[in-house]
Amino acid sequence: MTMEVDGKKICLAKTNDGYYAVGNRCPHAGGSLGDGWCEGLQVVCPVHRFKFDLRTGRNTGDEGYNVLTYPLKLEKDGLYIGFEQKKWWQW
């Protein structure tokens, strides 16, 4: 599933182990990871079938690409995604 939060496109995945959030854009060819599918704890890009570990964002093949990962917290009132805060001089 793809969602946009605070201007960032996020791929949100639900596996048997829980929820994971990674950057939606495949760094190889720009495919939408949210349009792909999960194989265990990996998300598969629908364009060239590159696989990324949902926990670390690392490409599980030998291609050397990585995607951003975002921490998640499941609470009674919803699912929260953590973003890195900008430094005071970047505002």
C-alpha positions in Angstrom: 0.0 0.0 0.0 1.3 3.5 -0.9 0.5 6.5 1.2 1.7 10.1 1.4 2.6 11.6 4.7 4.1 15.0 5.2 5.1 15.1 1.5 6.8 11.7 1.6 5.6 8.7 -0.3 5.7 5.7 1.9 5.2 2.0 1.2 3.3 0.5 4.2 3.5 -3.3 4.4 1.7 -5.7 6.7 3.3 -9.1 7.2 2.7 -11.9 9.6 5.4 -10.2 11.8 3.7 -6.9 11.9 3.7 -3.5 10.0 6.7 -2.0 8.2 7.2 1.3 6.4 9.8 2.0 3.7 10.4 4.6 1.1 8.0 3.9 -1.8 10.5 4.5 -4.7 12.7 1.7 -5.8 16.2 3.3 -6.2 17.0 1.2 -9.3 14.3 2.3 -11.8 11.9 4.3 -9.7 9.2 1.7 -9.4 6.5 2.0 -6.8 7.2 -0.5 -4.0 3.6 -0.1 -2.9 2.5 -1.6 -6.2 4.7 -4.6 -5.5 4.2 -7.5 -3.1 5.7 -9.0 0.0 7.6 -12.3 0.2 8.1 -12.9 3.9 9.9 -9.9 5.3 10.8 -8.6 1.8 9.0 -6.2 -0.5 9.4 -6.9 -4.2 9.6 -4.1 -6.8 7.1 -4.8 -9.6 9.4 -3.3 -12.3 12.5 -5.6 -12.1 11.7 -7.7 -9.1 14.4 -6.3 -6.9 13.8 -7.3 -3.2 14.3 -5.2 -0.1 14.3 -6.3 3.5 11.5 -4.5 5.2 13.4 -4.3 8.5 16.6 -2.8 7.2 15.8 -1.4 3.7 18.8 -3.4 2.3 18.5 -4.9 -1.1 18.6 -8.7 -0.6 20.3 -9.4 -4.0 23.7 -8.3 -5.2 22.5 -5.1 -6.8 23.6 -2.9 -3.9 20.5 -0.6 -3.6 18.8 0.4 -0.4 15.5 2.1 0.6 14.8 4.3 3.6 13.0 2.6 6.5 10.7 4.4 9.0 10.0 3.3 12.6 6.4 2.4 13.4 4.5 2.4 16.6 1.1 0.7 16.8 -1.1 2.3 19.4 -4.8 1.8 20.3 -5.7 4.9 18.3 -3.6 4.2 15.2 -0.3 3.5 13.6 2.4 6.1 13.9 5.3 6.6 11.5 8.5 8.2 12.8 10.3 10.8 10.7 13.7 12.3 11.2 13.4 15.8 12.4 15.1 18.6 10.6 18.0 20.4 12.3 17.2 23.9 13.5 19.3 25.4 10.6 17.4 23.4 8.0 13.9 25.1 8.7 
